[in-house]
Amino acid sequence: MDIERARFNMIEQQIRPWEVLDPAVLELLAVVRREDFVPAAYRAMAFVDTQVPLGDVAAGQCMLEPRLEARLLQELQVQRHEKVLEIGAGSGFMAALLGHRAQRVVTLECVPALAAMARANLQRAGVANVTVREVSAAEGAKGLPAEAPFDAILLSGSVAEVPRGLLEQLKVGGRLMAIVGDEPIMRARLFTRTSEAAWSSVDVFDTAAPRLLGFETGSRFTF
C-alpha cells in the first residue's frame, strides 16, 4: 500500500467533503501518522472510512472514523495555551491530535490494555504533553474534578446525556464536545460555559458512535 497516497485520499475524499476545512486541522492529519495508532492486525484499515476495532483487549472499543475524529477536532477549536481533558483514550490517536493543538492534555482510559497501548503509541510518536490516566469506568464518567477547570473537554465516544459534573469542570468560556443520544441518530453537541452557573449548547451535526464505558445510562442535564 502506498501509505502517503492513502493518507492523501483519506483527507481529500473523506475528511474535507465532511465540512472539515480548517487548514490547521487538515495539515495536522497529514502529519500525525494514524497508522501508528492502529493495532497491527488492522493496519490495512488505517485510512478507511470506518471504525477500527482495537483488538481483543477491548471488546466493542474502536477508533472512530477518520472524518468523525477530524470534525470533532475542528469543532472543539483547541488553542495552543489551553488545557484539555479527553475521556476515552483508546489507542491514543485523538489525544495525539489534541496534544499538537493544546498546551497540555490529560486523557482517561478505563481498559488497562488500551491505557498501556495509548501510552506506548504516544511515546513512540514523540507526543510529550499528553498524560494517560488509567481509571475505572465509573471514575472516567466523572472526569477529573481535582484538576479542573479545563479549557476544553472531549468525549471520544457517545453518551446518553452529558453529566452536569463534567460541564462544571469547564472554565467560563470553555467548551465540551460530545456525541449525545441513542442509535440510530445521535448528535454531536458543543457545550460552552457562559458563566459560573450557565451553559449554552448547539447541535453541530448528526452522527453515531459506540457508547463510552461508564456512560451507559445518564442523568439528563437541562438548562
mmCIF file of the C-alpha atoms, coordinates in Angstrom:
data_MODEL
# 
_entry.id   MODEL 
# 
loop_
_atom_site.group_PDB 
_atom_site.id 
_atom_site.type_symbol 
_atom_site.label_atom_id 
_atom_site.label_alt_id 
_atom_site.label_comp_id 
_atom_site.label_asym_id 
_atom_site.label_entity_id 
_atom_site.label_seq_id 
_atom_site.pdbx_PDB_ins_code 
_atom_site.Cartn_x 
_atom_site.Cartn_y 
_atom_site.Cartn_z 
_atom_site.occupancy 
_atom_site.B_iso_or_equiv 
_atom_site.pdbx_formal_charge 
_atom_site.auth_seq_id 
_atom_site.auth_comp_id 
_atom_site.auth_asym_id 
_atom_site.auth_atom_id 
_atom_site.pdbx_PDB_model_num 
ATOM 1   C CA . MET A 1 1   ? 0.000   0.000  0.000  1.00 0.00 ? 1   MET A CA 1 
ATOM 2   C CA . ASP A 1 2   ? 1.200   3.496  -0.835 1.00 0.00 ? 2   ASP A CA 1 
ATOM 3   C CA . ILE A 1 3   ? 0.805   4.977  2.656  1.00 0.00 ? 3   ILE A CA 1 
ATOM 4   C CA . GLU A 1 4   ? 1.093   8.627  1.667  1.00 0.00 ? 4   GLU A CA 1 
ATOM 5   C CA . ARG A 1 5   ? -1.356  8.236  -1.208 1.00 0.00 ? 5   ARG A CA 1 
ATOM 6   C CA . ALA A 1 6   ? -3.814  6.519  1.146  1.00 0.00 ? 6   ALA A CA 1 
ATOM 7   C CA . ARG A 1 7   ? -3.404  9.347  3.668  1.00 0.00 ? 7   ARG A CA 1 
ATOM 8   C CA . PHE A 1 8   ? -3.940  11.968 0.965  1.00 0.00 ? 8   PHE A CA 1 
ATOM 9   C CA . ASN A 1 9   ? -7.069  10.199 -0.262 1.00 0.00 ? 9   ASN A CA 1 
ATOM 10  C CA . MET A 1 10  ? -8.420  9.943  3.288  1.00 0.00 ? 10  MET A CA 1 
ATOM 11  C CA . ILE A 1 11  ? -8.083  13.692 3.738  1.00 0.00 ? 11  ILE A CA 1 
ATOM 12  C CA . GLU A 1 12  ? -9.368  14.717 0.310  1.00 0.00 ? 12  GLU A CA 1 
ATOM 13  C CA . GLN A 1 13  ? -12.114 12.127 -0.219 1.00 0.00 ? 13  GLN A CA 1 
ATOM 14  C CA . GLN A 1 14  ? -13.421 11.512 3.313  1.00 0.00 ? 14  GLN A CA 1 
ATOM 15  C CA . ILE A 1 15  ? -12.478 14.378 5.611  1.00 0.00 ? 15  ILE A CA 1 
ATOM 16  C CA . ARG A 1 16  ? -12.613 17.531 3.505  1.00 0.00 ? 16  ARG A CA 1 
ATOM 17  C CA . PRO A 1 17  ? -16.045 16.669 1.987  1.00 0.00 ? 17  PRO A CA 1 
ATOM 18  C CA . TRP A 1 18  ? -17.385 16.297 5.546  1.00 0.00 ? 18  TRP A CA 1 
ATOM 19  C CA . GLU A 1 19  ? -17.005 20.048 6.052  1.00 0.00 ? 19  GLU A CA 1 
ATOM 20  C CA . VAL A 1 20  ? -13.589 19.832 7.688  1.00 0.00 ? 20  VAL A CA 1 
ATOM 21  C CA . LEU A 1 21  ? -11.997 22.867 6.095  1.00 0.00 ? 21  LEU A CA 1 
ATOM 22  C CA . ASP A 1 22  ? -9.752  24.258 8.852  1.00 0.00 ? 22  ASP A CA 1 
ATOM 23  C CA . PRO A 1 23  ? -6.291  24.302 7.236  1.00 0.00 ? 23  PRO A CA 1 
ATOM 24  C CA . ALA A 1 24  ? -4.569  23.657 10.574 1.00 0.00 ? 24  ALA A CA 1 
ATOM 25  C CA . VAL A 1 25  ? -6.652  20.515 11.172 1.00 0.00 ? 25  VAL A CA 1 
ATOM 26  C CA . LEU A 1 26  ? -6.074  19.218 7.651  1.00 0.00 ? 26  LEU A CA 1 
ATOM 27  C CA . GLU A 1 27  ? -2.336  19.848 7.941  1.00 0.00 ? 27  GLU A CA 1 
ATOM 28  C CA . LEU A 1 28  ? -2.226  18.043 11.282 1.00 0.00 ? 28  LEU A CA 1 
ATOM 29  C CA . LEU A 1 29  ? -3.963  14.995 9.831  1.00 0.00 ? 29  LEU A CA 1 
ATOM 30  C CA . ALA A 1 30  ? -1.310  14.879 7.132  1.00 0.00 ? 30  ALA A CA 1 
ATOM 31  C CA . VAL A 1 31  ? 1.461   14.909 9.747  1.00 0.00 ? 31  VAL A CA 1 
ATOM 32  C CA . VAL A 1 32  ? 0.265   12.683 12.601 1.00 0.00 ? 32  VAL A CA 1 
ATOM 33  C CA . ARG A 1 33  ? 0.664   9.081  11.455 1.00 0.00 ? 33  ARG A CA 1 
ATOM 34  C CA . ARG A 1 34  ? -2.724  7.476  12.065 1.00 0.00 ? 34  ARG A CA 1 
ATOM 35  C CA . GLU A 1 35  ? -1.408  4.082  11.003 1.00 0.00 ? 35  GLU A CA 1 
ATOM 36  C CA . ASP A 1 36  ? 0.926   4.059  14.020 1.00 0.00 ? 36  ASP A CA 1 
ATOM 37  C CA . PHE A 1 37  ? -2.090  4.142  16.362 1.00 0.00 ? 37  PHE A CA 1 
ATOM 38  C CA . VAL A 1 38  ? -3.946  1.261  14.694 1.00 0.00 ? 38  VAL A CA 1 
ATOM 39  C CA . PRO A 1 39  ? -3.421  -2.292 16.051 1.00 0.00 ? 39  PRO A CA 1 
ATOM 40  C CA . ALA A 1 40  ? -1.145  -4.269 13.742 1.00 0.00 ? 40  ALA A CA 1 
ATOM 41  C CA . ALA A 1 41  ? -3.896  -6.715 12.787 1.00 0.00 ? 41  ALA A CA 1 
ATOM 42  C CA . TYR A 1 42  ? -5.994  -3.846 11.420 1.00 0.00 ? 42  TYR A CA 1 
ATOM 43  C CA . ARG A 1 43  ? -3.249  -1.691 9.906  1.00 0.00 ? 43  ARG A CA 1 
ATOM 44  C CA . ALA A 1 44  ? -4.782  -2.016 6.428  1.00 0.00 ? 44  ALA A CA 1 
ATOM 45  C CA . MET A 1 45  ? -7.894  -0.219 7.769  1.00 0.00 ? 45  MET A CA 1 
ATOM 46  C CA . ALA A 1 46  ? -5.995  2.838  8.997  1.00 0.00 ? 46  ALA A CA 1 
ATOM 47  C CA . PHE A 1 47  ? -7.290  5.137  6.256  1.00 0.00 ? 47  PHE A CA 1 
ATOM 48  C CA . VAL A 1 48  ? -10.658 3.505  5.558  1.00 0.00 ? 48  VAL A CA 1 
ATOM 49  C CA . ASP A 1 49  ? -13.916 5.344  6.285  1.00 0.00 ? 49  ASP A CA 1 
ATOM 50  C CA . THR A 1 50  ? -14.937 3.004  9.096  1.00 0.00 ? 50  THR A CA 1 
ATOM 51  C CA . GLN A 1 51  ? -14.473 2.338  12.794 1.00 0.00 ? 51  GLN A CA 1 
ATOM 52  C CA . VAL A 1 52  ? -11.312 0.345  13.505 1.00 0.00 ? 52  VAL A CA 1 
ATOM 53  C CA . PRO A 1 53  ? -11.514 -2.360 16.219 1.00 0.00 ? 53  PRO A CA 1 
ATOM 54  C CA . LEU A 1 54  ? -8.945  -2.011 18.958 1.00 0.00 ? 54  LEU A CA 1 
ATOM 55  C CA . GLY A 1 55  ? -8.368  -5.745 19.144 1.00 0.00 ? 55  GLY A CA 1 
ATOM 56  C CA . ASP A 1 56  ? -9.271  -8.467 21.579 1.00 0.00 ? 56  ASP A CA 1 
ATOM 57  C CA . VAL A 1 57  ? -8.111  -6.350 24.527 1.00 0.00 ? 57  VAL A CA 1 
ATOM 58  C CA . ALA A 1 58  ? -11.234 -4.209 24.331 1.00 0.00 ? 58  ALA A CA 1 
ATOM 59  C CA . ALA A 1 59  ? -14.371 -5.868 23.040 1.00 0.00 ? 59  ALA A CA 1 
ATOM 60  C CA . GLY A 1 60  ? -16.513 -3.279 21.304 1.00 0.00 ? 60  GLY A CA 1 
ATOM 61  C CA . GLN A 1 61  ? -13.965 -0.482 21.644 1.00 0.00 ? 61  GLN A CA 1 
ATOM 62  C CA . CYS A 1 62  ? -12.753 1.158  18.455 1.00 0.00 ? 62  CYS A CA 1 
ATOM 63  C CA . MET A 1 63  ? -11.128 4.121  16.793 1.00 0.00 ? 63  MET A CA 1 
ATOM 64  C CA . LEU A 1 64  ? -13.789 6.397  15.336 1.00 0.00 ? 64  LEU A CA 1 
ATOM 65  C CA . GLU A 1 65  ? -13.982 7.065  11.598 1.00 0.00 ? 65  GLU A CA 1 
ATOM 66  C CA . PRO A 1 66  ? -11.265 9.487  10.407 1.00 0.00 ? 66  PRO A CA 1 
ATOM 67  C CA . ARG A 1 67  ? -13.840 12.046 9.234  1.00 0.00 ? 67  ARG A CA 1 
ATOM 68  C CA . LEU A 1 68  ? -15.580 11.987 12.624 1.00 0.00 ? 68  LEU A CA 1 
ATOM 69  C CA . GLU A 1 69  ? -12.327 12.414 14.521 1.00 0.00 ? 69  GLU A CA 1 
ATOM 70  C CA . ALA A 1 70  ? -11.405 15.329 12.264 1.00 0.00 ? 70  ALA A CA 1 
ATOM 71  C CA . ARG A 1 71  ? -14.780 17.023 12.606 1.00 0.00 ? 71  ARG A CA 1 
ATOM 72  C CA . LEU A 1 72  ? -14.773 16.745 16.409 1.00 0.00 ? 72  LEU A CA 1 
ATOM 73  C CA . LEU A 1 73  ? -11.279 18.221 16.499 1.00 0.00 ? 73  LEU A CA 1 
ATOM 74  C CA . GLN A 1 74  ? -12.288 21.091 14.226 1.00 0.00 ? 74  GLN A CA 1 
ATOM 75  C CA . GLU A 1 75  ? -15.415 21.984 16.201 1.00 0.00 ? 75  GLU A CA 1 
ATOM 76  C CA . LEU A 1 76  ? -13.621 21.991 19.560 1.00 0.00 ? 76  LEU A CA 1 
ATOM 77  C CA . GLN A 1 77  ? -11.201 24.696 18.312 1.00 0.00 ? 77  GLN A CA 1 
ATOM 78  C CA . VAL A 1 78  ? -8.413  23.922 20.761 1.00 0.00 ? 78  VAL A CA 1 
ATOM 79  C CA . GLN A 1 79  ? -5.804  26.666 21.159 1.00 0.00 ? 79  GLN A CA 1 
ATOM 80  C CA . ARG A 1 80  ? -2.107  26.371 21.944 1.00 0.00 ? 80  ARG A CA 1 
ATOM 81  C CA . HIS A 1 81  ? -2.395  27.792 25.507 1.00 0.00 ? 81  HIS A CA 1 
ATOM 82  C CA . GLU A 1 82  ? -5.232  25.503 26.607 1.00 0.00 ? 82  GLU A CA 1 
ATOM 83  C CA . LYS A 1 83  ? -5.531  22.554 28.985 1.00 0.00 ? 83  LYS A CA 1 
ATOM 84  C CA . VAL A 1 84  ? -7.694  19.732 27.610 1.00 0.00 ? 84  VAL A CA 1 
ATOM 85  C CA . LEU A 1 85  ? -9.367  16.661 29.097 1.00 0.00 ? 85  LEU A CA 1 
ATOM 86  C CA . GLU A 1 86  ? -10.285 13.689 26.909 1.00 0.00 ? 86  GLU A CA 1 
ATOM 87  C CA . ILE A 1 87  ? -12.442 10.817 28.145 1.00 0.00 ? 87  ILE A CA 1 
ATOM 88  C CA . GLY A 1 88  ? -11.798 7.612  26.218 1.00 0.00 ? 88  GLY A CA 1 
ATOM 89  C CA . ALA A 1 89  ? -8.144  7.431  25.178 1.00 0.00 ? 89  ALA A CA 1 
ATOM 90  C CA . GLY A 1 90  ? -8.492  4.309  23.038 1.00 0.00 ? 90  GLY A CA 1 
ATOM 91  C CA . SER A 1 91  ? -5.268  3.891  21.078 1.00 0.00 ? 91  SER A CA 1 
ATOM 92  C CA . GLY A 1 92  ? -4.199  7.478  21.804 1.00 0.00 ? 92  GLY A CA 1 
ATOM 93  C CA . PHE A 1 93  ? -4.707  8.928  18.322 1.00 0.00 ? 93  PHE A CA 1 
ATOM 94  C CA . MET A 1 94  ? -7.165  11.666 19.261 1.00 0.00 ? 94  MET A CA 1 
ATOM 95  C CA . ALA A 1 95  ? -5.020  12.538 22.271 1.00 0.00 ? 95  ALA A CA 1 
ATOM 96  C CA . ALA A 1 96  ? -2.064  12.910 19.898 1.00 0.00 ? 96  ALA A CA 1 
ATOM 97  C CA . LEU A 1 97  ? -4.059  15.291 17.692 1.00 0.00 ? 97  LEU A CA 1 
ATOM 98  C CA . LEU A 1 98  ? -5.156  17.278 20.743 1.00 0.00 ? 98  LEU A CA 1 
ATOM 99  C CA . GLY A 1 99  ? -1.577  17.325 22.029 1.00 0.00 ? 99  GLY A CA 1 
ATOM 100 C CA . HIS A 1 100 ? -0.390  19.016 18.856 1.00 0.00 ? 100 HIS A CA 1 
ATOM 101 C CA . ARG A 1 101 ? -3.009  21.748 19.358 1.00 0.00 ? 101 ARG A CA 1 
ATOM 102 C CA . ALA A 1 102 ? -3.019  22.248 23.149 1.00 0.00 ? 102 ALA A CA 1 
ATOM 103 C CA . GLN A 1 103 ? -0.547  23.103 25.871 1.00 0.00 ? 103 GLN A CA 1 
ATOM 104 C CA . ARG A 1 104 ? -1.437  20.042 27.951 1.00 0.00 ? 104 ARG A CA 1 
ATOM 105 C CA . VAL A 1 105 ? -3.794  17.073 27.544 1.00 0.00 ? 105 VAL A CA 1 
ATOM 106 C CA . VAL A 1 106 ? -4.971  14.526 30.094 1.00 0.00 ? 106 VAL A CA 1 
ATOM 107 C CA . THR A 1 107 ? -6.752  11.516 28.618 1.00 0.00 ? 107 THR A CA 1 
ATOM 108 C CA . LEU A 1 108 ? -8.655  8.951  30.693 1.00 0.00 ? 108 LEU A CA 1 
ATOM 109 C CA . GLU A 1 109 ? -8.972  5.260  29.814 1.00 0.00 ? 109 GLU A CA 1 
ATOM 110 C CA . CYS A 1 110 ? -10.745 2.505  31.767 1.00 0.00 ? 110 CYS A CA 1 
ATOM 111 C CA . VAL A 1 111 ? -9.448  -0.510 29.816 1.00 0.00 ? 111 VAL A CA 1 
ATOM 112 C CA . PRO A 1 112 ? -5.945  -1.254 31.187 1.00 0.00 ? 112 PRO A CA 1 
ATOM 113 C CA . ALA A 1 113 ? -4.627  -2.740 27.939 1.00 0.00 ? 113 ALA A CA 1 
ATOM 114 C CA . LEU A 1 114 ? -5.800  0.328  25.999 1.00 0.00 ? 114 LEU A CA 1 
ATOM 115 C CA . ALA A 1 115 ? -4.224  2.692  28.519 1.00 0.00 ? 115 ALA A CA 1 
ATOM 116 C CA . ALA A 1 116 ? -0.937  0.852  28.008 1.00 0.00 ? 116 ALA A CA 1 
ATOM 117 C CA . MET A 1 117 ? -1.387  0.937  24.216 1.00 0.00 ? 117 MET A CA 1 
ATOM 118 C CA . ALA A 1 118 ? -2.121  4.649  24.217 1.00 0.00 ? 118 ALA A CA 1 
ATOM 119 C CA . ARG A 1 119 ? 0.919   5.407  26.393 1.00 0.00 ? 119 ARG A CA 1 
ATOM 120 C CA . ALA A 1 120 ? 3.213   3.375  24.139 1.00 0.00 ? 120 ALA A CA 1 
ATOM 121 C CA . ASN A 1 121 ? 1.806   4.893  20.940 1.00 0.00 ? 121 ASN A CA 1 
ATOM 122 C CA . LEU A 1 122 ? 2.096   8.463  22.230 1.00 0.00 ? 122 LEU A CA 1 
ATOM 123 C CA . GLN A 1 123 ? 5.652   7.895  23.443 1.00 0.00 ? 123 GLN A CA 1 
ATOM 124 C CA . ARG A 1 124 ? 6.665   6.369  20.116 1.00 0.00 ? 124 ARG A CA 1 
ATOM 125 C CA . ALA A 1 125 ? 5.106   9.350  18.293 1.00 0.00 ? 125 ALA A CA 1 
ATOM 126 C CA . GLY A 1 126 ? 7.040   11.784 20.469 1.00 0.00 ? 126 GLY A CA 1 
ATOM 127 C CA . VAL A 1 127 ? 3.939   13.443 21.935 1.00 0.00 ? 127 VAL A CA 1 
ATOM 128 C CA . ALA A 1 128 ? 5.240   14.553 25.340 1.00 0.00 ? 128 ALA A CA 1 
ATOM 129 C CA . ASN A 1 129 ? 2.443   16.846 26.563 1.00 0.00 ? 129 ASN A CA 1 
ATOM 130 C CA . VAL A 1 130 ? -0.226  14.123 26.893 1.00 0.00 ? 130 VAL A CA 1 
ATOM 131 C CA . THR A 1 131 ? -0.760  12.166 30.115 1.00 0.00 ? 131 THR A CA 1 
ATOM 132 C CA . VAL A 1 132 ? -2.728  8.899  30.010 1.00 0.00 ? 132 VAL A CA 1 
ATOM 133 C CA . ARG A 1 133 ? -4.581  8.081  33.241 1.00 0.00 ? 133 ARG A CA 1 
ATOM 134 C CA . GLU A 1 134 ? -5.943  4.590  33.848 1.00 0.00 ? 134 GLU A CA 1 
ATOM 135 C CA . VAL A 1 135 ? -9.235  4.870  35.746 1.00 0.00 ? 135 VAL A CA 1 
ATOM 136 C CA . SER A 1 136 ? -12.319 2.776  36.351 1.00 0.00 ? 136 SER A CA 1 
ATOM 137 C CA . ALA A 1 137 ? -15.295 3.291  34.042 1.00 0.00 ? 137 ALA A CA 1 
ATOM 138 C CA . ALA A 1 138 ? -17.215 4.970  36.863 1.00 0.00 ? 138 ALA A CA 1 
ATOM 139 C CA . GLU A 1 139 ? -14.296 7.281  37.635 1.00 0.00 ? 139 GLU A CA 1 
ATOM 140 C CA . GLY A 1 140 ? -13.884 8.162  33.968 1.00 0.00 ? 140 GLY A CA 1 
ATOM 141 C CA . ALA A 1 141 ? -17.509 9.237  33.719 1.00 0.00 ? 141 ALA A CA 1 
ATOM 142 C CA . LYS A 1 142 ? -16.852 11.742 36.500 1.00 0.00 ? 142 LYS A CA 1 
ATOM 143 C CA . GLY A 1 143 ? -13.993 13.401 34.626 1.00 0.00 ? 143 GLY A CA 1 
ATOM 144 C CA . LEU A 1 144 ? -11.135 14.869 36.616 1.00 0.00 ? 144 LEU A CA 1 
ATOM 145 C CA . PRO A 1 145 ? -12.589 17.387 39.090 1.00 0.00 ? 145 PRO A CA 1 
ATOM 146 C CA . ALA A 1 146 ? -9.372  17.559 41.129 1.00 0.00 ? 146 ALA A CA 1 
ATOM 147 C CA . GLU A 1 147 ? -7.545  19.055 38.128 1.00 0.00 ? 147 GLU A CA 1 
ATOM 148 C CA . ALA A 1 148 ? -10.376 21.243 36.806 1.00 0.00 ? 148 ALA A CA 1 
ATOM 149 C CA . PRO A 1 149 ? -11.079 23.682 35.344 1.00 0.00 ? 149 PRO A CA 1 
ATOM 150 C CA . PHE A 1 150 ? -10.316 22.771 31.740 1.00 0.00 ? 150 PHE A CA 1 
ATOM 151 C CA . ASP A 1 151 ? -10.446 24.931 28.632 1.00 0.00 ? 151 ASP A CA 1 
ATOM 152 C CA . ALA A 1 152 ? -11.851 22.055 26.591 1.00 0.00 ? 152 ALA A CA 1 
ATOM 153 C CA . ILE A 1 153 ? -13.229 18.558 27.207 1.00 0.00 ? 153 ILE A CA 1 
ATOM 154 C CA . LEU A 1 154 ? -13.746 15.921 24.528 1.00 0.00 ? 154 LEU A CA 1 
ATOM 155 C CA . LEU A 1 155 ? -15.768 12.747 24.981 1.00 0.00 ? 155 LEU A CA 1 
ATOM 156 C CA . SER A 1 156 ? -14.353 10.293 22.428 1.00 0.00 ? 156 SER A CA 1 
ATOM 157 C CA . GLY A 1 157 ? -17.489 8.183  22.160 1.00 0.00 ? 157 GLY A CA 1 
ATOM 158 C CA . SER A 1 158 ? -21.189 8.633  22.737 1.00 0.00 ? 158 SER A CA 1 
ATOM 159 C CA . VAL A 1 159 ? -23.211 9.284  25.898 1.00 0.00 ? 159 VAL A CA 1 
ATOM 160 C CA . ALA A 1 160 ? -26.935 9.251  26.613 1.00 0.00 ? 160 ALA A CA 1 
ATOM 161 C CA . GLU A 1 161 ? -26.582 12.657 28.242 1.00 0.00 ? 161 GLU A CA 1 
ATOM 162 C CA . VAL A 1 162 ? -23.647 14.779 29.375 1.00 0.00 ? 162 VAL A CA 1 
ATOM 163 C CA . PRO A 1 163 ? -23.399 14.739 33.183 1.00 0.00 ? 163 PRO A CA 1 
ATOM 164 C CA . ARG A 1 164 ? -23.596 18.160 34.792 1.00 0.00 ? 164 ARG A CA 1 
ATOM 165 C CA . GLY A 1 165 ? -20.469 17.289 36.769 1.00 0.00 ? 165 GLY A CA 1 
ATOM 166 C CA . LEU A 1 166 ? -18.421 17.306 33.563 1.00 0.00 ? 166 LEU A CA 1 
ATOM 167 C CA . LEU A 1 167 ? -19.821 20.639 32.417 1.00 0.00 ? 167 LEU A CA 1 
ATOM 168 C CA . GLU A 1 168 ? -18.883 22.115 35.792 1.00 0.00 ? 168 GLU A CA 1 
ATOM 169 C CA . GLN A 1 169 ? -15.236 21.213 35.083 1.00 0.00 ? 169 GLN A CA 1 
ATOM 170 C CA . LEU A 1 170 ? -15.079 23.781 32.269 1.00 0.00 ? 170 LEU A CA 1 
ATOM 171 C CA . LYS A 1 171 ? -13.652 27.245 32.675 1.00 0.00 ? 171 LYS A CA 1 
ATOM 172 C CA . VAL A 1 172 ? -16.005 30.085 31.836 1.00 0.00 ? 172 VAL A CA 1 
ATOM 173 C CA . GLY A 1 173 ? -15.675 30.228 28.054 1.00 0.00 ? 173 GLY A CA 1 
ATOM 174 C CA . GLY A 1 174 ? -14.601 26.582 27.970 1.00 0.00 ? 174 GLY A CA 1 
ATOM 175 C CA . ARG A 1 175 ? -16.092 24.060 25.533 1.00 0.00 ? 175 ARG A CA 1 
ATOM 176 C CA . LEU A 1 176 ? -17.166 20.438 25.791 1.00 0.00 ? 176 LEU A CA 1 
ATOM 177 C CA . MET A 1 177 ? -17.742 18.306 22.697 1.00 0.00 ? 177 MET A CA 1 
ATOM 178 C CA . ALA A 1 178 ? -19.809 15.132 22.963 1.00 0.00 ? 178 ALA A CA 1 
ATOM 179 C CA . ILE A 1 179 ? -21.858 12.771 20.810 1.00 0.00 ? 179 ILE A CA 1 
ATOM 180 C CA . VAL A 1 180 ? -25.209 12.639 22.563 1.00 0.00 ? 180 VAL A CA 1 
ATOM 181 C CA . GLY A 1 181 ? -28.288 10.448 22.193 1.00 0.00 ? 181 GLY A CA 1 
ATOM 182 C CA . ASP A 1 182 ? -29.266 6.943  21.162 1.00 0.00 ? 182 ASP A CA 1 
ATOM 183 C CA . GLU A 1 183 ? -28.958 4.972  17.945 1.00 0.00 ? 183 GLU A CA 1 
ATOM 184 C CA . PRO A 1 184 ? -29.722 5.224  15.117 1.00 0.00 ? 184 PRO A CA 1 
ATOM 185 C CA . ILE A 1 185 ? -29.296 9.013  15.207 1.00 0.00 ? 185 ILE A CA 1 
ATOM 186 C CA . MET A 1 186 ? -27.071 10.811 17.671 1.00 0.00 ? 186 MET A CA 1 
ATOM 187 C CA . ARG A 1 187 ? -25.922 14.411 17.608 1.00 0.00 ? 187 ARG A CA 1 
ATOM 188 C CA . ALA A 1 188 ? -22.507 15.955 18.026 1.00 0.00 ? 188 ALA A CA 1 
ATOM 189 C CA . ARG A 1 189 ? -23.230 18.663 20.567 1.00 0.00 ? 189 ARG A CA 1 
ATOM 190 C CA . LEU A 1 190 ? -20.953 21.548 21.565 1.00 0.00 ? 190 LEU A CA 1 
ATOM 191 C CA . PHE A 1 191 ? -21.455 22.975 25.059 1.00 0.00 ? 191 PHE A CA 1 
ATOM 192 C CA . THR A 1 192 ? -19.955 26.316 26.115 1.00 0.00 ? 192 THR A CA 1 
ATOM 193 C CA . ARG A 1 193 ? -19.797 27.573 29.688 1.00 0.00 ? 193 ARG A CA 1 
ATOM 194 C CA . THR A 1 194 ? -21.139 31.106 29.520 1.00 0.00 ? 194 THR A CA 1 
ATOM 195 C CA . SER A 1 195 ? -20.923 31.948 33.244 1.00 0.00 ? 195 SER A CA 1 
ATOM 196 C CA . GLU A 1 196 ? -20.319 30.275 36.605 1.00 0.00 ? 196 GLU A CA 1 
ATOM 197 C CA . ALA A 1 197 ? -23.863 28.897 36.571 1.00 0.00 ? 197 ALA A CA 1 
ATOM 198 C CA . ALA A 1 198 ? -24.844 28.748 32.879 1.00 0.00 ? 198 ALA A CA 1 
ATOM 199 C CA . TRP A 1 199 ? -24.032 26.806 29.730 1.00 0.00 ? 199 TRP A CA 1 
ATOM 200 C CA . SER A 1 200 ? -25.173 27.048 26.135 1.00 0.00 ? 200 SER A CA 1 
ATOM 201 C CA . SER A 1 201 ? -25.263 24.205 23.633 1.00 0.00 ? 201 SER A CA 1 
ATOM 202 C CA . VAL A 1 202 ? -25.596 23.758 19.894 1.00 0.00 ? 202 VAL A CA 1 
ATOM 203 C CA . ASP A 1 203 ? -26.098 20.592 17.842 1.00 0.00 ? 203 ASP A CA 1 
ATOM 204 C CA . VAL A 1 204 ? -23.422 20.673 15.153 1.00 0.00 ? 204 VAL A CA 1 
ATOM 205 C CA . PHE A 1 205 ? -24.114 17.551 13.083 1.00 0.00 ? 205 PHE A CA 1 
ATOM 206 C CA . ASP A 1 206 ? -25.799 14.134 13.163 1.00 0.00 ? 206 ASP A CA 1 
ATOM 207 C CA . THR A 1 207 ? -23.671 11.036 13.601 1.00 0.00 ? 207 THR A CA 1 
ATOM 208 C CA . ALA A 1 208 ? -23.375 7.843  15.663 1.00 0.00 ? 208 ALA A CA 1 
ATOM 209 C CA . ALA A 1 209 ? -20.638 6.336  17.814 1.00 0.00 ? 209 ALA A CA 1 
ATOM 210 C CA . PRO A 1 210 ? -20.179 3.493  20.302 1.00 0.00 ? 210 PRO A CA 1 
ATOM 211 C CA . ARG A 1 211 ? -21.130 4.244  23.900 1.00 0.00 ? 211 ARG A CA 1 
ATOM 212 C CA . LEU A 1 212 ? -18.321 5.242  26.244 1.00 0.00 ? 212 LEU A CA 1 
ATOM 213 C CA . LEU A 1 213 ? -17.888 2.767  29.077 1.00 0.00 ? 213 LEU A CA 1 
ATOM 214 C CA . GLY A 1 214 ? -19.284 4.176  32.295 1.00 0.00 ? 214 GLY A CA 1 
ATOM 215 C CA . PHE A 1 215 ? -21.867 6.272  30.436 1.00 0.00 ? 215 PHE A CA 1 
ATOM 216 C CA . GLU A 1 216 ? -24.349 3.507  29.640 1.00 0.00 ? 216 GLU A CA 1 
ATOM 217 C CA . THR A 1 217 ? -27.010 5.500  31.487 1.00 0.00 ? 217 THR A CA 1 
ATOM 218 C CA . GLY A 1 218 ? -27.019 9.160  32.237 1.00 0.00 ? 218 GLY A CA 1 
ATOM 219 C CA . SER A 1 219 ? -28.958 11.834 34.047 1.00 0.00 ? 219 SER A CA 1 
ATOM 220 C CA . ARG A 1 220 ? -30.477 14.462 31.791 1.00 0.00 ? 220 ARG A CA 1 
ATOM 221 C CA . PHE A 1 221 ? -28.974 17.925 32.004 1.00 0.00 ? 221 PHE A CA 1 
ATOM 222 C CA . THR A 1 222 ? -31.423 20.745 31.443 1.00 0.00 ? 222 THR A CA 1 
ATOM 223 C CA . PHE A 1 223 ? -30.772 24.441 31.117 1.00 0.00 ? 223 PHE A CA 1 
# 
